[in-house]
Amino acid sequence: MRIDQNPLFRKVIVPWYDSEAACYIVIFFMFIVFLFGVAGISASRENIEFHEHVWVPVLLMVMSGGVIISTTTRLIKRYSRRFSK
């Protein structure tokens, strides 16, 4: 007896860490980290002693921006698959 490849009850199980709520929480916290990086750049511009350490907030901004973009892309793909059916 062959197993049906496309049963009617087959549904994609999304792990809790990849749920929509978790994605929104990650985007929110990464936006806070991004703002923290902006504050770090402004603080390093005010004090001449910290000019050589400006790479730290820039790195924070780049990494949090990358996480925001990848998570937003994941959500957009999920919504497009859901509404294209």
N, CA, C and O atoms as CSV, one atom per row, in Angstrom:
chain,resi,resn,atom,element,x,y,z
A,1,MET,N,N,0.837,-1.171,0.000
A,1,MET,CA,C,0.000,0.000,0.000
A,1,MET,C,C,0.886,1.241,0.000
A,1,MET,O,O,1.779,1.373,0.837
A,2,ARG,N,N,0.641,2.135,-0.927
A,2,ARG,CA,C,1.473,3.336,-1.057
A,2,ARG,C,C,0.988,4.434,-0.124
A,2,ARG,O,O,-0.204,4.549,0.161
A,3,ILE,N,N,1.915,5.222,0.336
A,3,ILE,CA,C,1.586,6.360,1.190
A,3,ILE,C,C,1.232,7.533,0.287
A,3,ILE,O,O,1.943,7.831,-0.673
A,4,ASP,N,N,0.127,8.193,0.606
A,4,ASP,CA,C,-0.316,9.347,-0.177
A,4,ASP,C,C,0.658,10.506,0.035
A,4,ASP,O,O,0.932,10.882,1.175
A,5,GLN,N,N,1.174,11.064,-1.035
A,5,GLN,CA,C,2.169,12.134,-0.945
A,5,GLN,C,C,1.552,13.462,-0.519
A,5,GLN,O,O,2.228,14.276,0.110
A,6,ASN,N,N,0.297,13.694,-0.843
A,6,ASN,CA,C,-0.360,14.958,-0.503
A,6,ASN,C,C,-1.663,14.703,0.263
A,6,ASN,O,O,-2.744,14.884,-0.296
A,7,PRO,N,N,-1.580,14.291,1.513
A,7,PRO,CA,C,-2.812,14.070,2.262
A,7,PRO,C,C,-3.499,15.405,2.570
A,7,PRO,O,O,-2.858,16.455,2.566
A,8,LEU,N,N,-4.771,15.355,2.830
A,8,LEU,CA,C,-5.537,16.576,3.092
A,8,LEU,C,C,-5.175,17.212,4.424
A,8,LEU,O,O,-5.250,18.433,4.559
A,9,PHE,N,N,-4.790,16.425,5.395
A,9,PHE,CA,C,-4.508,16.957,6.723
A,9,PHE,C,C,-3.070,17.434,6.883
A,9,PHE,O,O,-2.682,17.862,7.970
A,10,ARG,N,N,-2.294,17.368,5.844
A,10,ARG,CA,C,-0.875,17.744,5.915
A,10,ARG,C,C,-0.746,19.249,6.058
A,10,ARG,O,O,-1.256,20.002,5.229
A,11,LYS,N,N,-0.079,19.681,7.089
A,11,LYS,CA,C,0.087,21.099,7.385
A,11,LYS,C,C,1.522,21.338,7.839
A,11,LYS,O,O,2.107,20.490,8.513
A,12,VAL,N,N,2.087,22.472,7.480
A,12,VAL,CA,C,3.448,22.796,7.873
A,12,VAL,C,C,3.457,23.169,9.349
A,12,VAL,O,O,2.702,24.037,9.787
A,13,ILE,N,N,4.312,22.510,10.100
A,13,ILE,CA,C,4.443,22.806,11.526
A,13,ILE,C,C,5.572,23.819,11.697
A,13,ILE,O,O,6.723,23.549,11.353
A,14,VAL,N,N,5.230,24.972,12.225
A,14,VAL,CA,C,6.206,26.041,12.423
A,14,VAL,C,C,6.684,25.983,13.866
A,14,VAL,O,O,5.863,26.026,14.782
A,15,PRO,N,N,7.992,25.886,14.095
A,15,PRO,CA,C,8.498,25.874,15.470
A,15,PRO,C,C,8.225,27.215,16.162
A,15,PRO,O,O,8.033,28.231,15.494
A,16,TRP,N,N,8.209,27.215,17.480
A,16,TRP,CA,C,7.845,28.413,18.229
A,16,TRP,C,C,8.805,29.558,17.947
A,16,TRP,O,O,8.383,30.714,17.933
A,17,TYR,N,N,10.082,29.273,17.721
A,17,TYR,CA,C,11.054,30.338,17.504
A,17,TYR,C,C,10.975,30.912,16.093
A,17,TYR,O,O,11.664,31.886,15.788
A,18,ASP,N,N,10.152,30.329,15.232
A,18,ASP,CA,C,9.961,30.854,13.888
A,18,ASP,C,C,8.508,31.278,13.662
A,18,ASP,O,O,8.067,31.416,12.521
A,19,SER,N,N,7.769,31.483,14.753
A,19,SER,CA,C,6.384,31.908,14.633
A,19,SER,C,C,6.336,33.401,14.309
A,19,SER,O,O,7.344,34.101,14.409
A,20,GLU,N,N,5.164,33.871,13.922
A,20,GLU,CA,C,5.022,35.287,13.576
A,20,GLU,C,C,5.284,36.176,14.783
A,20,GLU,O,O,5.927,37.219,14.659
A,21,ALA,N,N,4.792,35.771,15.946
A,21,ALA,CA,C,4.999,36.573,17.158
A,21,ALA,C,C,6.487,36.680,17.488
A,21,ALA,O,O,6.971,37.758,17.834
A,22,ALA,N,N,7.205,35.577,17.383
A,22,ALA,CA,C,8.641,35.595,17.664
A,22,ALA,C,C,9.378,36.475,16.662
A,22,ALA,O,O,10.315,37.182,17.030
A,23,CYS,N,N,8.961,36.438,15.399
A,23,CYS,CA,C,9.598,37.280,14.381
A,23,CYS,C,C,9.367,38.765,14.673
A,23,CYS,O,O,10.278,39.581,14.526
A,24,TYR,N,N,8.145,39.110,15.088
A,24,TYR,CA,C,7.861,40.506,15.428
A,24,TYR,C,C,8.664,40.958,16.647
A,24,TYR,O,O,9.137,42.094,16.691
A,25,ILE,N,N,8.817,40.084,17.627
A,25,ILE,CA,C,9.604,40.419,18.819
A,25,ILE,C,C,11.073,40.624,18.439
A,25,ILE,O,O,11.714,41.554,18.929
A,26,VAL,N,N,11.605,39.765,17.572
A,26,VAL,CA,C,13.000,39.898,17.119
A,26,VAL,C,C,13.186,41.219,16.370
A,26,VAL,O,O,14.174,41.920,16.589
A,27,ILE,N,N,12.246,41.560,15.493
A,27,ILE,CA,C,12.340,42.822,14.749
A,27,ILE,C,C,12.316,43.999,15.717
A,27,ILE,O,O,13.083,44.948,15.553
A,28,PHE,N,N,11.445,43.949,16.724
A,28,PHE,CA,C,11.356,45.040,17.700
A,28,PHE,C,C,12.669,45.219,18.457
A,28,PHE,O,O,13.171,46.337,18.574
A,29,PHE,N,N,13.227,44.121,18.970
A,29,PHE,CA,C,14.467,44.229,19.741
A,29,PHE,C,C,15.656,44.617,18.858
A,29,PHE,O,O,16.546,45.336,19.312
A,30,MET,N,N,15.685,44.161,17.630
A,30,MET,CA,C,16.766,44.558,16.731
A,30,MET,C,C,16.657,46.041,16.357
A,30,MET,O,O,17.672,46.699,16.130
A,31,PHE,N,N,15.435,46.563,16.294
A,31,PHE,CA,C,15.264,47.994,16.060
A,31,PHE,C,C,15.801,48.798,17.246
A,31,PHE,O,O,16.399,49.857,17.057
A,32,ILE,N,N,15.590,48.300,18.464
A,32,ILE,CA,C,16.154,48.957,19.650
A,32,ILE,C,C,17.678,48.915,19.612
A,32,ILE,O,O,18.331,49.904,19.947
A,33,VAL,N,N,18.251,47.787,19.210
A,33,VAL,CA,C,19.707,47.677,19.086
A,33,VAL,C,C,20.227,48.631,18.011
A,33,VAL,O,O,21.285,49.239,18.168
A,34,PHE,N,N,19.468,48.754,16.909
A,34,PHE,CA,C,19.850,49.687,15.847
A,34,PHE,C,C,19.868,51.123,16.382
A,34,PHE,O,O,20.803,51.873,16.101
A,35,LEU,N,N,18.850,51.509,17.146
A,35,LEU,CA,C,18.823,52.848,17.739
A,35,LEU,C,C,19.957,53.040,18.746
A,35,LEU,O,O,20.499,54.138,18.872
A,36,PHE,N,N,20.314,51.973,19.461
A,36,PHE,CA,C,21.443,52.035,20.380
A,36,PHE,C,C,22.742,52.295,19.618
A,36,PHE,O,O,23.609,53.030,20.089
A,37,GLY,N,N,22.867,51.690,18.445
A,37,GLY,CA,C,24.039,51.950,17.601
A,37,GLY,C,C,24.077,53.390,17.107
A,37,GLY,O,O,25.147,53.996,17.047
A,38,VAL,N,N,22.924,53.940,16.754
A,38,VAL,CA,C,22.858,55.346,16.334
A,38,VAL,C,C,23.279,56.257,17.485
A,38,VAL,O,O,24.009,57.226,17.278
A,39,ALA,N,N,22.816,55.944,18.702
A,39,ALA,CA,C,23.215,56.725,19.875
A,39,ALA,C,C,24.718,56.589,20.138
A,39,ALA,O,O,25.367,57.549,20.552
A,40,GLY,N,N,25.260,55.414,19.898
A,40,GLY,CA,C,26.706,55.220,20.077
A,40,GLY,C,C,27.519,56.028,19.085
A,40,GLY,O,O,28.570,56.564,19.437
A,41,ILE,N,N,27.048,56.123,17.849
A,41,ILE,CA,C,27.757,56.932,16.856
A,41,ILE,C,C,27.713,58.404,17.233
A,41,ILE,O,O,28.712,59.114,17.109
A,42,SER,N,N,26.550,58.863,17.696
A,42,SER,CA,C,26.466,60.273,18.085
A,42,SER,C,C,27.333,60.558,19.312
A,42,SER,O,O,27.914,61.638,19.413
A,43,ALA,N,N,27.429,59.618,20.234
A,43,ALA,CA,C,28.278,59.802,21.411
A,43,ALA,C,C,29.753,59.799,21.030
A,43,ALA,O,O,30.545,60.547,21.605
A,44,SER,N,N,30.124,58.965,20.067
A,44,SER,CA,C,31.537,58.927,19.669
A,44,SER,C,C,31.916,60.164,18.861
A,44,SER,O,O,33.086,60.547,18.846
A,45,ARG,N,N,30.979,60.782,18.204
A,45,ARG,CA,C,31.283,62.026,17.478
A,45,ARG,C,C,31.482,63.200,18.422
A,45,ARG,O,O,32.239,64.122,18.118
A,46,GLU,N,N,30.802,63.172,19.572
A,46,GLU,CA,C,30.918,64.269,20.533
A,46,GLU,C,C,32.267,64.272,21.250
A,46,GLU,O,O,32.815,65.337,21.535
A,47,ASN,N,N,32.797,63.103,21.538
A,47,ASN,CA,C,34.037,63.002,22.298
A,47,ASN,C,C,35.144,62.504,21.371
A,47,ASN,O,O,35.025,61.435,20.771
A,48,ILE,N,N,36.206,63.274,21.259
A,48,ILE,CA,C,37.291,62.940,20.331
A,48,ILE,C,C,38.043,61.673,20.751
A,48,ILE,O,O,38.661,61.016,19.914
A,49,GLU,N,N,37.994,61.329,22.031
A,49,GLU,CA,C,38.689,60.133,22.504
A,49,GLU,C,C,38.038,58.842,22.004
A,49,GLU,O,O,38.676,57.790,21.984
A,50,PHE,N,N,36.789,58.922,21.610
A,50,PHE,CA,C,36.056,57.726,21.194
A,50,PHE,C,C,35.961,57.567,19.680
A,50,PHE,O,O,35.272,56.664,19.206
A,51,HIS,N,N,36.631,58.416,18.914
A,51,HIS,CA,C,36.552,58.329,17.451
A,51,HIS,C,C,37.084,56.995,16.918
A,51,HIS,O,O,36.583,56.486,15.915
A,52,GLU,N,N,38.077,56.438,17.571
A,52,GLU,CA,C,38.643,55.185,17.075
A,52,GLU,C,C,37.757,53.981,17.390
A,52,GLU,O,O,37.982,52.893,16.860
A,53,HIS,N,N,36.757,54.167,18.244
A,53,HIS,CA,C,35.863,53.068,18.610
A,53,HIS,C,C,34.502,53.161,17.940
A,53,HIS,O,O,33.550,52.518,18.385
A,54,VAL,N,N,34.396,53.941,16.889
A,54,VAL,CA,C,33.117,54.112,16.206
A,54,VAL,C,C,32.714,52.841,15.469
A,54,VAL,O,O,31.551,52.700,15.092
A,55,TRP,N,N,33.632,51.923,15.258
A,55,TRP,CA,C,33.315,50.689,14.551
A,55,TRP,C,C,32.359,49.803,15.339
A,55,TRP,O,O,31.625,49.010,14.749
A,56,VAL,N,N,32.357,49.928,16.660
A,56,VAL,CA,C,31.470,49.083,17.469
A,56,VAL,C,C,29.997,49.417,17.215
A,56,VAL,O,O,29.224,48.505,16.920
A,57,PRO,N,N,29.573,50.688,17.315
A,57,PRO,CA,C,28.165,50.964,17.010
A,57,PRO,C,C,27.815,50.752,15.537
A,57,PRO,O,O,26.680,50.401,15.214
A,58,VAL,N,N,28.773,50.961,14.651
A,58,VAL,CA,C,28.506,50.697,13.233
A,58,VAL,C,C,28.274,49.206,13.020
A,58,VAL,O,O,27.381,48.818,12.268
A,59,LEU,N,N,29.067,48.378,13.673
A,59,LEU,CA,C,28.888,46.932,13.578
A,59,LEU,C,C,27.535,46.508,14.152
A,59,LEU,O,O,26.858,45.651,13.584
A,60,LEU,N,N,27.146,47.106,15.275
A,60,LEU,CA,C,25.831,46.823,15.845
A,60,LEU,C,C,24.716,47.188,14.875
A,60,LEU,O,O,23.752,46.438,14.721
A,61,MET,N,N,24.844,48.335,14.223
A,61,MET,CA,C,23.811,48.770,13.282
A,61,MET,C,C,23.738,47.847,12.070
A,61,MET,O,O,22.648,47.496,11.617
A,62,VAL,N,N,24.893,47.455,11.547
A,62,VAL,CA,C,24.908,46.589,10.361
A,62,VAL,C,C,24.325,45.218,10.687
A,62,VAL,O,O,23.526,44.676,9.923
A,63,MET,N,N,24.735,44.659,11.835
A,63,MET,CA,C,24.248,43.327,12.189
A,63,MET,C,C,22.761,43.329,12.522
A,63,MET,O,O,22.037,42.427,12.102
A,64,SER,N,N,22.296,44.319,13.265
A,64,SER,CA,C,20.869,44.367,13.574
A,64,SER,C,C,20.052,44.679,12.332
A,64,SER,O,O,18.942,44.169,12.183
A,65,GLY,N,N,20.576,45.500,11.442
A,65,GLY,CA,C,19.890,45.756,10.174
A,65,GLY,C,C,19.777,44.498,9.335
A,65,GLY,O,O,18.749,44.268,8.697
A,66,GLY,N,N,20.815,43.687,9.328
A,66,GLY,CA,C,20.765,42.419,8.595
A,66,GLY,C,C,19.727,41.465,9.157
A,66,GLY,O,O,19.029,40.786,8.404
A,67,VAL,N,N,19.622,41.412,10.481
A,67,VAL,CA,C,18.619,40.546,11.106
A,67,VAL,C,C,17.213,41.059,10.805
A,67,VAL,O,O,16.306,40.270,10.540
A,68,ILE,N,N,17.031,42.383,10.845
A,68,ILE,CA,C,15.720,42.965,10.533
A,68,ILE,C,C,15.331,42.650,9.096
A,68,ILE,O,O,14.192,42.267,8.831
A,69,ILE,N,N,16.264,42.808,8.170
A,69,ILE,CA,C,15.963,42.556,6.757
A,69,ILE,C,C,15.653,41.082,6.526
A,69,ILE,O,O,14.699,40.762,5.816
A,70,SER,N,N,16.439,40.176,7.111
A,70,SER,CA,C,16.198,38.748,6.887
A,70,SER,C,C,14.884,38.293,7.516
A,70,SER,O,O,14.172,37.479,6.929
A,71,THR,N,N,14.556,38.801,8.694
A,71,THR,CA,C,13.304,38.424,9.342
A,71,THR,C,C,12.104,38.992,8.596
A,71,THR,O,O,11.084,38.318,8.458
A,72,THR,N,N,12.218,40.231,8.114
A,72,THR,CA,C,11.140,40.826,7.334
A,72,THR,C,C,10.941,40.075,6.028
A,72,THR,O,O,9.805,39.874,5.598
A,73,THR,N,N,12.026,39.661,5.395
A,73,THR,CA,C,11.925,38.872,4.167
A,73,THR,C,C,11.226,37.542,4.436
A,73,THR,O,O,10.397,37.100,3.641
A,74,ARG,N,N,11.558,36.915,5.543
A,74,ARG,CA,C,10.913,35.651,5.918
A,74,ARG,C,C,9.410,35.840,6.115
A,74,ARG,O,O,8.616,35.013,5.666
A,75,LEU,N,N,9.016,36.932,6.788
A,75,LEU,CA,C,7.593,37.197,6.999
A,75,LEU,C,C,6.872,37.495,5.685
A,75,LEU,O,O,5.743,37.048,5.484
A,76,ILE,N,N,7.513,38.243,4.798
A,76,ILE,CA,C,6.896,38.561,3.504
A,76,ILE,C,C,6.695,37.290,2.691
A,76,ILE,O,O,5.644,37.109,2.075
A,77,LYS,N,N,7.693,36.405,2.680
A,77,LYS,CA,C,7.544,35.132,1.955
A,77,LYS,C,C,6.420,34.298,2.552
A,77,LYS,O,O,5.650,33.672,1.822
A,78,ARG,N,N,6.326,34.289,3.863
A,78,ARG,CA,C,5.273,33.516,4.519
A,78,ARG,C,C,3.885,34.063,4.169
A,78,ARG,O,O,2.963,33.295,3.895
A,79,TYR,N,N,3.743,35.405,4.179
A,79,TYR,CA,C,2.458,36.003,3.820
A,79,TYR,C,C,2.119,35.779,2.352
A,79,TYR,O,O,0.961,35.541,2.010
A,80,SER,N,N,3.125,35.854,1.482
A,80,SER,CA,C,2.842,35.651,0.054
A,80,SER,C,C,2.434,34.217,-0.228
A,80,SER,O,O,1.574,33.989,-1.078
A,81,ARG,N,N,3.027,33.229,0.463
A,81,ARG,CA,C,2.614,31.844,0.296
A,81,ARG,C,C,1.216,31.603,0.834
A,81,ARG,O,O,0.450,30.819,0.273
A,82,ARG,N,N,0.889,32.279,1.924
A,82,ARG,CA,C,-0.422,32.082,2.528
A,82,ARG,C,C,-1.533,32.646,1.658
A,82,ARG,O,O,-2.586,32.022,1.524
A,83,PHE,N,N,-1.319,33.815,1.064
A,83,PHE,CA,C,-2.373,34.457,0.287
A,83,PHE,C,C,-2.370,34.073,-1.188
A,83,PHE,O,O,-3.288,34.439,-1.921
A,84,SER,N,N,-1.361,33.347,-1.630
A,84,SER,CA,C,-1.341,32.931,-3.040
A,84,SER,C,C,-2.144,31.660,-3.267
A,84,SER,O,O,-2.421,31.307,-4.413
A,85,LYS,N,N,-2.517,30.976,-2.217
A,85,LYS,CA,C,-3.267,29.714,-2.358
A,85,LYS,C,C,-4.716,29.951,-2.652
A,85,LYS,O,O,-5.480,28.996,-2.798
